[in-house]
Amino acid sequence: MLVTGASRGIGAATALAFGQAGWRVAISARTQTAGQALEHQLRRPDGSLLAGSLATTGQALRDCGAQVFAHPMDLMDTASLDRAADAVLAHYGRIDLLINNAVYQDREMNALLLDTDDAALERTLFGNVIAPFHLTRRLLPAMLEQGRGTVINVCSGAGKNDPPVPANQGGWGFPYGASKAALARLAGCLNREHGGQGILAFSVNPGVVTTEAVTATLGDGGWLERRAGAMKPAAIAAALLWLATDARAAALAASPHMIDLQDLVREHGLAGKD
């Protein structure tokens, strides 16, 4: 399996959950080592870098005895996407599960409308829509050839709801919401076009999760965290593992709506491990 955006947050927790469950895990991210400064990078309000890196997640997987293959990937560079996909296929010889978790990381995707220019919208749509589409299309032939494969696209409630408050008060910006709405449509097309060939796809909404990225975007104790509650990344990772492994999950692919991962956690008692 390949999980993108595995340097921290949901991606890192998901890689660890699958590794602990015995999966052979491939991880990708742009941040290779802790403290690496990059262009268009989400930071804390004080300007400091978020914790986590591909190296950190890889070591955590090795520490628990999991098989792991780490490869850099930049959402904004299609050649980088291709190199990562080809490297995973070359290393493991197959791809059973792709989790499109990575997102374009820049505050501009959650800026106010008058502070958002066309270029910011284009960058967000490229990273959050074109990149996961490109990666899925690149890996889909291998899944079809082996007769099965699952694609899980990590979307957001921002892709189906209006923001509760303005973007500068803890809501989301148009670029982010629009990109997640577009990504949510990918799973349905995969299921309709290739469901009879062993392909299963899901659009999922993790809800509000207590990651550093959420805190950096909304602020500690922001409106959404107070009003909607929040779950830890490990709980969301447990829901993703259930979705990829439990036979009951296949019925959910017929739904035209995003699957709420927090509902799965509560319904099936998926606590996850911290």
C-alpha positions as a Markdown table, in Angstrom:
| # | Residue | x | y | z |
|---|---|---|---|---|
| 1 | Met | 0.0 | 0.0 | 0.0 |
| 2 | Leu | 1.0 | 3.6 | -0.6 |
| 3 | Val | 0.0 | 6.5 | 1.7 |
| 4 | Thr | 0.9 | 10.0 | 0.5 |
| 5 | Gly | 1.6 | 12.8 | 2.9 |
| 6 | Ala | 3.0 | 10.4 | 5.4 |
| 7 | Ser | 5.4 | 12.8 | 7.1 |
| 8 | Arg | 3.0 | 13.7 | 9.9 |
| 9 | Gly | -0.6 | 13.8 | 11.0 |
| 10 | Ile | -3.2 | 11.4 | 9.5 |
| 11 | Gly | -0.7 | 10.1 | 6.9 |
| 12 | Ala | 1.9 | 9.1 | 9.5 |
| 13 | Ala | -0.6 | 7.6 | 11.8 |
| 14 | Thr | -2.2 | 5.6 | 8.9 |
| 15 | Ala | 1.2 | 4.3 | 7.8 |
| 16 | Leu | 1.9 | 3.1 | 11.3 |
| 17 | Ala | -1.5 | 1.5 | 11.7 |
| 18 | Phe | -1.2 | -0.5 | 8.5 |
| 19 | Gly | 2.4 | -1.4 | 9.3 |
| 20 | Gln | 1.4 | -2.8 | 12.7 |
| 21 | Ala | -1.4 | -4.8 | 11.0 |
| 22 | Gly | 1.2 | -6.5 | 8.9 |
| 23 | Trp | 1.0 | -4.6 | 5.6 |
| 24 | Arg | 4.0 | -3.8 | 3.5 |
| 25 | Val | 3.9 | -0.1 | 3.5 |
| 26 | Ala | 5.2 | 2.5 | 1.1 |
| 27 | Ile | 5.2 | 6.1 | 2.3 |
| 28 | Ser | 5.8 | 9.4 | 0.4 |
| 29 | Ala | 6.0 | 13.0 | 1.4 |
| 30 | Arg | 7.8 | 16.2 | 0.5 |
| 31 | Thr | 9.5 | 16.8 | 3.9 |
| 32 | Gln | 12.4 | 14.3 | 3.9 |
| 33 | Thr | 14.0 | 15.3 | 7.2 |
| 34 | Ala | 12.9 | 17.1 | 10.3 |
| 35 | Gly | 13.4 | 20.9 | 10.0 |
| 36 | Gln | 13.5 | 20.9 | 6.2 |
| 37 | Ala | 12.4 | 24.3 | 4.9 |
| 38 | Leu | 10.4 | 24.3 | 1.7 |
| 39 | Glu | 8.5 | 26.6 | -0.6 |
| 40 | His | 4.7 | 26.9 | 0.0 |
| 41 | Gln | 5.0 | 25.2 | 3.4 |
| 42 | Leu | 2.4 | 25.4 | 6.2 |
| 43 | Arg | 4.0 | 26.7 | 9.4 |
| 44 | Arg | 2.9 | 27.5 | 12.9 |
| 45 | Pro | 1.6 | 31.1 | 13.5 |
| 46 | Asp | 5.0 | 32.0 | 14.9 |
| 47 | Gly | 6.7 | 30.9 | 11.7 |
| 48 | Ser | 8.3 | 27.7 | 13.1 |
| 49 | Leu | 8.2 | 24.5 | 11.1 |
| 50 | Leu | 5.8 | 21.6 | 11.9 |
| 51 | Ala | 7.2 | 18.5 | 13.4 |
| 52 | Gly | 7.5 | 15.3 | 11.4 |
| 53 | Ser | 9.3 | 14.0 | 8.2 |
| 54 | Leu | 9.4 | 11.0 | 5.9 |
| 55 | Ala | 12.5 | 9.8 | 7.8 |
| 56 | Thr | 10.7 | 10.0 | 11.1 |
| 57 | Thr | 7.7 | 8.0 | 9.9 |
| 58 | Gly | 10.0 | 5.5 | 8.3 |
| 59 | Gln | 11.9 | 4.9 | 11.5 |
| 60 | Ala | 8.7 | 4.5 | 13.5 |
| 61 | Leu | 7.6 | 1.8 | 11.1 |
| 62 | Arg | 10.9 | 0.0 | 11.3 |
| 63 | Asp | 10.9 | 0.2 | 15.1 |
| 64 | Cys | 7.6 | -1.7 | 15.1 |
| 65 | Gly | 9.0 | -4.4 | 12.7 |
| 66 | Ala | 7.0 | -3.3 | 9.7 |
| 67 | Gln | 8.2 | -3.5 | 6.1 |
| 68 | Val | 8.5 | 0.1 | 4.8 |
| 69 | Phe | 9.7 | 1.7 | 1.5 |
| 70 | Ala | 10.0 | 5.5 | 1.6 |
| 71 | His | 10.2 | 7.7 | -1.5 |
| 72 | Pro | 10.0 | 11.5 | -1.8 |
| 73 | Met | 7.1 | 13.0 | -3.7 |
| 74 | Asp | 6.1 | 16.5 | -4.5 |
| 75 | Leu | 2.4 | 17.1 | -5.3 |
| 76 | Met | 3.3 | 20.1 | -7.5 |
| 77 | Asp | 5.6 | 18.1 | -9.7 |
| 78 | Thr | 4.1 | 15.4 | -12.0 |
| 79 | Ala | 7.5 | 14.0 | -12.7 |
| 80 | Ser | 8.0 | 13.5 | -9.0 |
| 81 | Leu | 4.6 | 11.7 | -8.8 |
| 82 | Asp | 5.6 | 9.4 | -11.6 |
| 83 | Arg | 9.0 | 8.6 | -10.0 |
| 84 | Ala | 7.3 | 7.7 | -6.7 |
| 85 | Ala | 4.7 | 5.5 | -8.3 |
| 86 | Asp | 7.2 | 3.7 | -10.5 |
| 87 | Ala | 9.5 | 3.2 | -7.5 |
| 88 | Val | 6.8 | 1.7 | -5.3 |
| 89 | Leu | 5.8 | -0.7 | -8.1 |
| 90 | Ala | 9.4 | -1.7 | -8.7 |
| 91 | His | 10.0 | -2.3 | -5.0 |
| 92 | Tyr | 6.9 | -4.3 | -4.1 |
| 93 | Gly | 5.9 | -5.5 | -7.5 |
| 94 | Arg | 2.2 | -4.6 | -7.0 |
| 95 | Ile | -0.1 | -1.9 | -5.4 |
| 96 | Asp | -3.1 | -3.1 | -3.5 |
| 97 | Leu | -4.1 | 0.2 | -1.8 |
| 98 | Leu | -3.5 | 3.9 | -2.6 |
| 99 | Ile | -4.5 | 6.4 | 0.1 |
| 100 | Asn | -4.4 | 9.9 | -1.4 |
| 101 | Asn | -3.9 | 11.8 | 1.8 |
| 102 | Ala | -1.4 | 14.5 | 0.9 |
| 103 | Val | -2.6 | 18.0 | 0.4 |
| 104 | Tyr | -1.1 | 21.3 | -0.8 |
| 105 | Gln | 0.3 | 23.0 | 2.2 |
| 106 | Asp | 0.1 | 26.8 | 2.2 |
| 107 | Arg | -2.1 | 29.2 | 4.1 |
| 108 | Glu | -3.2 | 30.7 | 0.9 |
| 109 | Met | -5.7 | 27.9 | 0.3 |
| 110 | Asn | -7.6 | 29.1 | 3.3 |
| 111 | Ala | -7.4 | 32.9 | 2.7 |
| 112 | Leu | -10.3 | 35.3 | 2.4 |
| 113 | Leu | -11.7 | 35.7 | -1.2 |
| 114 | Leu | -10.2 | 39.2 | -1.7 |
| 115 | Asp | -6.8 | 37.9 | -0.5 |
| 116 | Thr | -6.9 | 34.9 | -3.0 |
| 117 | Asp | -5.6 | 35.4 | -6.5 |
| 118 | Asp | -6.0 | 33.1 | -9.5 |
| 119 | Ala | -2.5 | 31.7 | -9.0 |
| 120 | Ala | -3.3 | 30.6 | -5.4 |
| 121 | Leu | -6.4 | 28.8 | -6.6 |
| 122 | Glu | -4.5 | 27.1 | -9.4 |
| 123 | Arg | -1.8 | 25.9 | -7.0 |
| 124 | Thr | -4.4 | 24.5 | -4.6 |
| 125 | Leu | -6.4 | 22.7 | -7.4 |
| 126 | Phe | -3.2 | 21.3 | -8.8 |
| 127 | Gly | -2.0 | 19.9 | -5.5 |
| 128 | Asn | -5.4 | 18.7 | -4.2 |
| 129 | Val | -7.1 | 17.5 | -7.4 |
| 130 | Ile | -4.7 | 17.1 | -10.3 |
| 131 | Ala | -2.0 | 15.4 | -8.3 |
| 132 | Pro | -4.1 | 12.7 | -6.7 |
| 133 | Phe | -5.9 | 12.2 | -10.0 |
| 134 | His | -2.5 | 11.8 | -11.8 |
| 135 | Leu | -1.2 | 9.4 | -9.2 |
| 136 | Thr | -4.4 | 7.3 | -9.3 |
| 137 | Arg | -4.3 | 7.1 | -13.1 |
| 138 | Arg | -0.7 | 6.2 | -13.0 |
| 139 | Leu | -1.2 | 3.3 | -10.6 |
| 140 | Leu | -4.7 | 2.1 | -11.9 |
| 141 | Pro | -3.3 | 0.0 | -14.7 |
| 142 | Ala | -1.3 | -2.1 | -12.3 |
| 143 | Met | -4.3 | -2.6 | -10.1 |
| 144 | Leu | -6.4 | -3.7 | -13.1 |
| 145 | Glu | -3.7 | -6.1 | -14.2 |
| 146 | Gln | -3.5 | -7.8 | -10.9 |
| 147 | Gly | -7.3 | -7.9 | -10.7 |
| 148 | Arg | -8.0 | -5.8 | -7.6 |
| 149 | Gly | -7.1 | -2.6 | -5.9 |
| 150 | Thr | -8.5 | 0.0 | -3.5 |
| 151 | Val | -8.2 | 3.8 | -3.7 |
| 152 | Ile | -9.1 | 5.9 | -0.7 |
| 153 | Asn | -9.3 | 9.7 | -1.2 |
| 154 | Val | -9.1 | 11.7 | 2.0 |
| 155 | Cys | -11.5 | 14.6 | 1.3 |
| 156 | Ser | -13.1 | 17.0 | 3.8 |
| 157 | Gly | -16.4 | 18.3 | 5.1 |
| 158 | Ala | -15.2 | 21.6 | 3.5 |
| 159 | Gly | -15.9 | 19.9 | 0.2 |
| 160 | Lys | -19.7 | 19.6 | 0.9 |
| 161 | Asn | -20.5 | 22.4 | 3.4 |
| 162 | Asp | -20.2 | 26.1 | 3.5 |
| 163 | Pro | -17.7 | 27.5 | 6.1 |
| 164 | Pro | -19.4 | 28.2 | 9.4 |
| 165 | Val | -17.4 | 31.4 | 9.8 |
| 166 | Pro | -15.0 | 33.5 | 7.6 |
| 167 | Ala | -11.7 | 32.0 | 6.7 |
| 168 | Asn | -9.8 | 34.4 | 9.0 |
| 169 | Gln | -11.9 | 33.3 | 12.0 |
| 170 | Gly | -11.4 | 29.5 | 11.7 |
| 171 | Gly | -13.4 | 28.7 | 8.6 |
| 172 | Trp | -11.9 | 27.5 | 5.3 |
| 173 | Gly | -11.2 | 29.3 | 2.1 |
| 174 | Phe | -12.7 | 28.8 | -1.3 |
| 175 | Pro | -9.6 | 27.1 | -2.8 |
| 176 | Tyr | -9.5 | 24.4 | -0.1 |
| 177 | Gly | -13.3 | 23.7 | -0.2 |
| 178 | Ala | -13.4 | 23.7 | -4.0 |
| 179 | Ser | -10.4 | 21.3 | -4.2 |
| 180 | Lys | -11.9 | 18.9 | -1.7 |
| 181 | Ala | -15.3 | 19.0 | -3.5 |
| 182 | Ala | -13.6 | 18.1 | -6.7 |
| 183 | Leu | -11.5 | 15.3 | -5.2 |
| 184 | Ala | -14.7 | 13.7 | -3.7 |
| 185 | Arg | -16.0 | 13.0 | -7.2 |
| 186 | Leu | -13.1 | 10.7 | -8.2 |
| 187 | Ala | -14.1 | 7.6 | -6.2 |
| 188 | Gly | -17.6 | 7.5 | -7.9 |
| 189 | Cys | -16.1 | 7.5 | -11.4 |
| 190 | Leu | -13.6 | 4.7 | -10.4 |
| 191 | Asn | -16.4 | 2.6 | -9.0 |
| 192 | Arg | -18.7 | 3.0 | -12.0 |
| 193 | Glu | -16.0 | 2.5 | -14.6 |
| 194 | His | -13.9 | -0.2 | -13.0 |
| 195 | Gly | -15.9 | -1.7 | -10.1 |
| 196 | Gly | -16.5 | -4.8 | -12.2 |
| 197 | Gln | -12.8 | -5.3 | -12.6 |
| 198 | Gly | -11.9 | -5.5 | -8.9 |
| 199 | Ile | -11.5 | -1.8 | -8.2 |
| 200 | Leu | -13.0 | -0.3 | -5.0 |
| 201 | Ala | -12.8 | 3.4 | -4.2 |
| 202 | Phe | -13.9 | 5.6 | -1.3 |
| 203 | Ser | -14.2 | 9.3 | -0.6 |
| 204 | Val | -13.7 | 9.9 | 3.1 |
| 205 | Asn | -14.1 | 12.8 | 5.5 |
| 206 | Pro | -11.9 | 12.6 | 8.5 |
| 207 | Gly | -13.6 | 15.5 | 10.2 |
| 208 | Val | -11.7 | 17.7 | 12.6 |
| 209 | Val | -8.5 | 15.9 | 13.7 |
| 210 | Thr | -6.0 | 17.1 | 16.3 |
| 211 | Thr | -3.0 | 17.4 | 14.0 |
| 212 | Glu | -0.4 | 20.1 | 14.0 |
| 213 | Ala | -1.6 | 21.2 | 10.6 |
| 214 | Val | -5.1 | 21.8 | 11.9 |
| 215 | Thr | -3.8 | 23.7 | 14.8 |
| 216 | Ala | -1.5 | 25.8 | 12.6 |
| 217 | Thr | -4.5 | 26.6 | 10.3 |
| 218 | Leu | -7.3 | 27.1 | 12.7 |
| 219 | Gly | -5.4 | 28.0 | 15.9 |
| 220 | Asp | -5.3 | 26.0 | 19.1 |
| 221 | Gly | -8.9 | 25.6 | 20.3 |
| 222 | Gly | -10.3 | 27.1 | 17.1 |
| 223 | Trp | -14.0 | 27.4 | 16.4 |
| 224 | Leu | -14.3 | 24.1 | 14.6 |
| 225 | Glu | -12.5 | 22.2 | 17.4 |
| 226 | Arg | -14.8 | 23.7 | 20.0 |
| 227 | Arg | -18.0 | 23.2 | 18.1 |
| 228 | Ala | -17.5 | 19.9 | 16.2 |
| 229 | Gly | -15.1 | 18.1 | 18.5 |
| 230 | Ala | -12.0 | 16.4 | 17.3 |
| 231 | Met | -10.4 | 13.0 | 17.1 |
| 232 | Lys | -6.8 | 11.9 | 17.3 |
| 233 | Pro | -5.0 | 10.8 | 14.1 |
| 234 | Ala | -4.7 | 7.3 | 15.4 |
| 235 | Ala | -8.5 | 6.9 | 15.5 |
| 236 | Ile | -8.8 | 8.1 | 11.9 |
| 237 | Ala | -6.1 | 5.7 | 10.9 |
| 238 | Ala | -8.0 | 2.8 | 12.6 |
| 239 | Ala | -11.1 | 3.8 | 10.5 |
| 240 | Leu | -9.0 | 3.8 | 7.3 |
| 241 | Leu | -7.6 | 0.3 | 8.2 |
| 242 | Trp | -11.2 | -0.9 | 8.8 |
| 243 | Leu | -12.3 | 0.5 | 5.4 |
| 244 | Ala | -9.5 | -1.3 | 3.6 |
| 245 | Thr | -9.8 | -4.7 | 5.3 |
| 246 | Asp | -13.3 | -5.3 | 6.6 |
| 247 | Ala | -15.6 | -7.1 | 4.1 |
| 248 | Arg | -18.5 | -4.9 | 5.2 |
| 249 | Ala | -16.8 | -1.8 | 3.9 |
| 250 | Ala | -17.4 | -2.7 | 0.2 |
| 251 | Ala | -21.1 | -1.8 | 0.6 |
| 252 | Leu | -20.1 | 1.7 | 1.4 |
| 253 | Ala | -18.6 | 2.2 | -2.0 |
| 254 | Ala | -22.1 | 2.4 | -3.5 |
| 255 | Ser | -22.8 | 5.6 | -1.6 |
| 256 | Pro | -22.5 | 8.8 | -3.6 |
| 257 | His | -21.5 | 10.7 | -0.5 |
| 258 | Met | -18.3 | 11.0 | 1.5 |
| 259 | Ile | -17.9 | 8.4 | 4.2 |
| 260 | Asp | -17.5 | 10.0 | 7.7 |
| 261 | Leu | -14.6 | 8.3 | 9.3 |
| 262 | Gln | -15.5 | 9.6 | 12.8 |
| 263 | Asp | -18.9 | 7.8 | 12.4 |
| 264 | Leu | -17.0 | 4.6 | 11.6 |
| 265 | Val | -14.9 | 5.0 | 14.7 |
| 266 | Arg | -17.9 | 5.3 | 16.9 |
| 267 | Glu | -20.0 | 2.6 | 15.1 |
| 268 | His | -17.3 | 0.0 | 15.2 |
| 269 | Gly | -15.4 | 1.0 | 18.3 |
| 270 | Leu | -12.2 | 1.8 | 16.5 |
| 271 | Ala | -10.1 | 3.6 | 19.1 |
| 272 | Gly | -6.7 | 3.3 | 17.5 |
| 273 | Lys | -3.4 | 3.6 | 19.4 |
| 274 | Asp | -1.8 | 6.8 | 20.4 |
